[in-house]
Amino acid sequence: MQMVFALLDNFPGVGQFLPGDSAFPTVAPSLSSSPKRILILTAGFGEGHNTAARGVRDALGRLAPETAEVRLLDPFDEYYGRLNQLVRRAYLTAINRTPRLWERVYRLIDSTQMVESNLPVLARMRRELSALLDDFRPDAVVSTYPVFNYLMDRTVSRHESPRAWRQITVVTDSISINSVWHRCHSDVFLVPNERTADVMRDAGVAPSKIHVTGFPVSPRFADPDILGMRGPAEQGRHQVLFMINSGKRQATELSRALAARPDVALTVTVGRDDALRRDVEAATGESTFPVRVIGWTDRMPELLAGSHLVITKAGGATVQEAIASRCPLILSQVVPGQEEGNARLVTESGCGVLAESVPAILDAVDGALTNGAARLTQWQDQIAAISRPDAALQVARFVLDDIESNEIVPS
């Protein structure tokens, strides 16, 4: 990923070093009677980071609407604009079309000091974040993407400035944790599950810094009306949600096969891809059973909570949202490296399977729904054991309590 970072500031006219770009400010602490200021930093390189950041923001809005002032920022998008969009598209192309090449980059980041050695290319971001910290004076900085911690860590340690905010890292990966997450400073690490906590402890992170809160999906997943949406299969037809993320050439074939099953009530999501919508609608148009085809939607909590089974890739956001909804998964794709831990979480917890071809997926559906859906029932029991739909609220409570218990009193 550091090669992507380098593109941002080496682009002509973007992010060059300027005089005075030397240090983050020493931020004065807020008085206890003042609203708590919380800065949440995220990045669009993988939807899990954004999902976690929005979840924490929304939970803080529920828990402390009058006593917490919250800002959410994607510094890459804010400071690099259209160039960032170009780089994001290149990143998505790399993980979907050349996954083995991306795996090599991921392993390199894990095993070398690539991030640390290339921090100077993010001069503009460091400068802008410095000004933001000086203006906003946060009590806590919550990061769902580790590179921001490196910028603050290096500057504070180099100039011996006191750190006047609590630095909190929300780890969005599971089990296969790249060391980039914990090589930098963080006062605490909030992790999605015990398995991830074990991995980080084994990597040398102080146990006192690790707290298992769950992955902070939207707090809507914990709303009682959403938690109670899933009912029994009607007329023997189970609600199956097929989320097309990539591999679109096989998507229409799989949609057609699923739509023909008498034991499946199919919903397909196609995002903002109008051409894909037309292809799926054409492939399923003559099915005996109606098929719902949905474009981009903000009703994912309702869709997952109402489904008995979801077919999707092993992305961090989707896997964690499905777990929060207690909806078992058939994983159709795993990006090597960064998504392997998500797949392990599903398969080793016994709440789904990996099936990366159309025949394998159909076999997995057979295995789940035949014999009175016995395997599906087993998956549902297992996923309930690891589900934390209120994780965002738990993270928000932790952040507020952490600020209170570690508040710096002005002398």
C-alpha positions in Angstrom: 0.0 0.0 0.0 2.9 2.3 0.5 3.5 2.5 -3.2 0.0 4.0 -3.4 0.9 6.5 -0.7 3.9 7.6 -2.7 1.9 8.4 -5.7 -0.2 10.9 -3.8 2.5 13.4 -2.8 4.8 12.8 -5.8 2.1 13.8 -8.2 3.1 17.2 -9.7 2.1 20.1 -7.5 0.7 17.9 -4.7 2.0 17.6 -1.2 5.5 19.0 -1.5 7.5 19.8 1.7 7.1 23.4 2.8 9.1 25.4 5.4 7.7 25.0 8.9 6.4 21.5 8.3 8.1 20.2 11.4 5.7 19.0 14.1 2.2 18.4 15.2 1.1 21.0 17.8 1.0 20.5 21.5 -2.8 20.5 21.8 -4.2 22.0 25.0 -6.6 19.7 26.8 -10.2 20.6 27.1 -11.7 21.4 30.5 -13.9 18.7 32.0 -17.0 20.9 31.7 -16.5 21.3 27.9 -17.8 18.9 25.3 -15.4 16.0 24.6 -13.9 16.5 21.2 -13.3 13.3 19.2 -11.6 13.1 15.8 -12.3 9.9 13.8 -9.9 9.2 10.9 -10.6 6.7 8.2 -9.6 5.8 4.6 -11.4 4.4 1.6 -8.9 1.6 0.9 -11.3 -1.1 1.9 -14.8 -0.5 3.0 -14.2 -1.9 6.5 -12.4 1.2 7.6 -15.2 3.5 6.6 -17.9 1.2 8.1 -16.1 1.1 11.4 -15.6 4.9 11.4 -19.2 5.6 10.6 -20.4 3.1 13.2 -18.3 4.8 16.0 -19.5 8.3 14.9 -23.2 7.2 14.9 -22.9 5.5 18.2 -21.3 8.6 19.8 -24.2 10.6 18.4 -26.6 8.3 20.2 -24.8 8.1 23.5 -23.5 11.6 23.8 -25.4 14.0 21.5 -24.9 17.0 23.8 -21.5 16.2 25.4 -19.4 14.9 22.5 -18.3 16.9 19.5 -17.4 14.4 16.8 -15.6 15.0 13.4 -15.1 12.2 10.9 -12.5 12.7 8.2 -10.9 10.7 5.4 -7.6 12.7 5.0 -6.8 11.0 1.7 -10.1 12.1 0.2 -10.0 15.5 1.9 -6.5 16.5 1.0 -5.9 14.7 -2.3 -9.4 14.8 -3.9 -9.6 13.5 -7.4 -6.2 12.0 -7.3 -7.2 9.9 -4.3 -10.2 8.6 -6.3 -7.9 7.6 -9.1 -5.6 5.7 -6.6 -8.6 4.0 -5.0 -9.8 2.7 -8.3 -6.2 1.4 -9.0 -6.3 -0.3 -5.6 -9.6 -2.0 -6.2 -8.4 -3.1 -9.6 -5.3 -4.6 -8.1 -7.1 -6.6 -5.4 -9.7 -7.9 -7.8 -7.7 -8.6 -11.0 -4.2 -9.2 -9.7 -4.8 -10.6 -6.2 -1.5 -12.6 -6.0 0.5 -9.4 -6.8 -1.4 -7.5 -4.1 -0.7 -10.4 -1.7 3.1 -9.8 -2.3 2.7 -6.1 -1.5 0.6 -6.9 1.6 3.3 -9.4 2.9 6.0 -6.8 2.2 4.2 -4.2 4.3 3.9 -6.8 7.1 7.6 -7.8 7.1 9.5 -4.6 6.4 9.6 -1.0 7.5 8.0 0.2 4.2 5.4 2.4 5.9 7.9 4.1 8.3 10.5 4.7 5.6 8.1 6.3 3.2 6.3 8.7 5.6 8.0 11.8 4.1 5.8 11.4 1.0 2.8 12.3 3.1 4.1 15.7 3.9 0.9 17.5 2.9 -1.3 15.2 5.0 0.9 15.7 8.0 0.8 19.4 7.5 -3.0 19.5 7.2 -3.6 17.1 10.1 -1.3 19.3 12.2 -3.5 22.3 11.4 -6.6 20.3 12.2 -5.4 19.2 15.5 -4.4 22.7 16.4 -7.8 24.0 15.5 -10.0 21.2 16.8 -8.0 20.3 20.0 -9.3 16.7 20.3 -9.5 14.8 23.5 -9.2 11.6 21.5 -8.2 10.6 18.0 -9.8 7.4 16.9 -8.1 5.8 13.9 -9.6 3.0 11.8 -6.6 3.1 9.4 -3.1 2.7 10.9 -1.1 5.1 8.7 -2.4 8.1 10.6 -0.9 6.8 13.8 2.5 6.7 12.2 2.3 10.3 11.2 1.4 11.4 14.7 3.8 8.9 16.3 6.9 9.9 14.4 6.3 13.6 14.9 5.6 13.5 18.6 8.6 11.2 19.4 11.0 13.2 17.2 10.2 16.6 18.7 9.4 15.3 22.3 6.0 17.0 22.2 3.6 15.8 24.9 0.7 13.9 23.3 -2.4 15.8 24.5 -5.0 13.4 23.1 -5.8 9.7 23.6 -4.8 7.8 20.6 -7.2 4.9 20.0 -7.0 2.4 17.2 -10.0 0.4 16.0 -8.5 -2.7 14.3 -10.8 -3.6 11.4 -9.0 -6.9 10.4 -9.5 -10.3 12.0 -6.9 -13.0 12.9 -4.5 -12.3 10.0 -3.3 -9.0 11.4 -0.6 -7.2 9.5 2.0 -5.8 11.8 1.4 -2.3 10.3 -1.5 -2.1 12.7 0.6 -2.3 15.9 4.2 -1.2 15.0 3.1 2.4 15.7 2.0 4.0 18.9 -1.5 3.6 20.2 -2.7 4.1 23.7 -5.3 1.3 23.2 -6.3 -1.2 20.4 -9.9 -2.1 20.1 -10.2 -5.4 18.3 -13.2 -7.3 16.9 -12.8 -10.7 18.6 -10.8 -12.8 21.0 -8.9 -14.6 18.2 -7.5 -11.3 17.0 -6.6 -10.3 20.6 -4.6 -13.5 20.9 -2.8 -12.8 17.7 -1.8 -9.3 18.8 -0.7 -10.4 22.2 1.5 -13.1 20.5 3.0 -10.4 18.3 4.1 -8.5 21.4 1.4 -5.9 22.0 0.9 -5.3 25.7 -2.2 -7.1 26.9 -3.3 -4.0 28.9 -3.6 -2.1 25.6 -5.9 -4.7 23.9 -9.7 -4.5 24.4 -12.2 -6.8 22.7 -15.2 -4.7 21.8 -16.4 -6.3 18.5 -16.3 -4.6 15.1 -18.3 -1.4 15.2 -20.9 -1.8 12.5 -23.7 0.6 12.4 -25.6 0.8 15.7 -28.8 0.2 13.7 -27.8 -3.5 13.6 -28.6 -3.6 17.4 -32.0 -2.0 17.1 -34.7 -4.4 18.4 -36.9 -4.0 15.3 -34.0 -5.1 13.0 -32.8 -7.9 15.3 -36.3 -9.4 15.1 -36.8 -9.2 11.4 -35.7 -12.8 10.4 -38.6 -15.2 10.4 -38.9 -18.9 9.4 -38.7 -19.9 5.7 -42.1 -19.3 4.1 -43.4 -22.2 2.0 -40.0 -23.9 2.4 -38.2 -21.0 0.6 -35.2 -19.5 2.5 -34.3 -15.8 2.0 -30.9 -15.8 0.2 -29.0 -12.6 -0.3 -26.4 -12.6 -3.1 -24.1 -9.6 -3.0 -22.2 -9.2 -6.2 -18.9 -7.6 -5.3 -16.6 -8.8 -8.1 -16.4 -11.8 -10.5 -19.3 -10.3 -12.4 -18.9 -12.7 -15.4 -20.1 -15.5 -13.1 -22.7 -13.4 -11.4 -25.4 -13.9 -14.0 -24.9 -17.6 -14.2 -25.1 -18.0 -10.4 -28.2 -15.7 -10.2 -30.0 -17.8 -12.8 -29.2 -21.0 -11.0 -30.3 -19.7 -7.6 -33.4 -18.1 -9.0 -34.5 -21.6 -10.3 -34.3 -23.2 -6.9 -37.7 -23.8 -5.3 -36.1 -23.6 -1.8 -34.7 -20.1 -2.4 -36.2 -16.6 -2.3 -33.5 -14.6 -4.0 -32.4 -11.0 -3.5 -29.4 -9.8 -5.6 -27.5 -6.5 -4.9 -25.7 -5.0 -7.8 -24.5 -1.6 -6.4 -24.4 1.3 -8.8 -23.7 -1.0 -11.9 -26.6 -0.4 -14.2 -25.3 -2.8 -16.8 -25.0 -5.6 -14.3 -28.5 -4.9 -13.1 -29.8 -5.4 -16.6 -27.8 -8.6 -17.0 -29.1 -10.1 -13.8 -32.7 -9.1 -14.5 -32.4 -10.7 -18.0 -30.9 -13.8 -16.5 -33.6 -14.2 -13.9 -36.6 -12.7 -15.7 -38.1 -16.1 -16.7 -37.7 -17.6 -13.3 -40.8 -19.2 -11.8 -40.1 -17.4 -8.6 -39.8 -13.6 -8.3 -36.3 -12.2 -7.8 -35.5 -8.8 -6.1 -32.6 -7.0 -7.8 -31.4 -4.0 -5.7 -29.0 -1.2 -6.6 -27.0 0.8 -4.1 -28.8 0.9 -0.7 -28.3 2.2 2.8 -30.7 -0.5 4.1 -28.1 -3.3 4.5 -29.0 -3.9 8.2 -32.6 -4.7 7.1 -31.4 -6.8 4.1 -29.0 -9.0 6.2 -31.3 -9.2 9.2 -34.1 -10.5 7.0 -32.0 -13.1 5.2 -31.2 -16.6 6.2 -28.0 -16.9 4.2 -25.7 -14.4 2.4 -23.3 -15.1 -0.6 -20.6 -12.5 -0.7 -16.8 -11.9 -0.8 -14.8 -12.0 2.4 -14.5 -8.2 2.8 -14.2 -6.9 6.3 -17.3 -4.8 6.4 -19.6 -7.4 4.8 -18.4 -10.3 7.0 -18.7 -8.3 10.1 -22.2 -6.9 9.2 -23.4 -10.4 8.5 -22.0 -11.7 11.8 -23.7 -8.8 13.6 -27.0 -9.8 11.8 -26.4 -13.5 12.7 -26.7 -14.3 9.0 -24.4 -17.3 7.9 -22.1 -16.8 5.0 -21.0 -18.5 1.8 -17.8 -16.7 0.9 -17.3 -16.5 -2.9 -14.0 -14.7 -3.0 -11.1 -14.0 -0.7 -8.4 -11.4 -1.4 -5.1 -13.0 -0.4 -3.6 -11.5 2.7 -6.0 -8.9 4.0 -9.2 -10.9 3.7 -7.8 -14.3 4.7 -8.5 -13.6 8.4 -12.1 -12.8 7.7 -12.5 -16.1 5.9 -10.8 -18.0 8.8 -13.1 -16.2 11.2 -16.2 -17.5 9.3 -15.0 -21.1 8.6 -13.2 -21.7 12.0 -16.2 -20.3 13.9 -18.4 -22.8 12.0 -20.8 -20.1 10.6 -20.2 -20.6 6.9 -18.0 -21.9 4.2 -15.7 -20.8 1.5 -16.8 -21.6 -2.1 -15.1 -19.8 -4.9 -16.8 -21.1 -8.1 -20.4 -21.4 -9.2 -20.6 -25.2 -8.8 -19.0 -24.9 -5.3 -21.4 -22.2 -4.3 -24.4 -24.3 -5.5 -23.1 -27.3 -3.6 -22.7 -25.2 -0.5 -26.3 -24.0 -0.8 -27.4 -27.6 -1.2 -25.5 -28.5 1.9 -27.1 -25.7 3.9 -30.7 -26.1 2.8 -31.2 -29.8 2.4 -32.1 -32.3 5.2 -34.5 -29.7 6.8 -31.8 -27.0 6.6 -29.9 -28.8 9.4 -26.5 -27.3 8.5 -28.0 -23.8 8.1 -29.5 -24.1 11.6 -26.0 -25.2 12.9 -24.4 -22.2 11.3 -27.0 -19.9 12.8 -26.3 -21.2 16.3 -22.6 -20.8 15.8 -22.8 -17.3 14.4 -25.0 -16.2 17.3 -22.2 -17.1 19.7 -19.8 -14.6 18.1 -22.3 -11.9 17.1 -21.9 -8.4 18.7 -24.5 -6.2 17.0 -24.0 -3.5 19.6 -20.2 -3.2 19.1 -20.3 0.4 17.9 -22.1 1.4 21.2 -19.5 -0.6 23.2 -16.6 1.2 21.3 -18.3 4.6 21.9 -18.7 3.9 25.6 -15.1 2.9 25.8 -13.9 6.1 24.1 -15.9 8.3 26.3 -14.8 6.4 29.5 -11.2 6.4 28.3 -11.2 10.2 27.9 -12.7 10.7 31.4 -10.3 8.3 33.1 -7.2 9.7 31.4 -8.1 13.4 31.2 -5.2 15.8 31.6 -5.9 18.5 34.1 -4.3 21.8 33.2 -1.7 23.0 35.8 
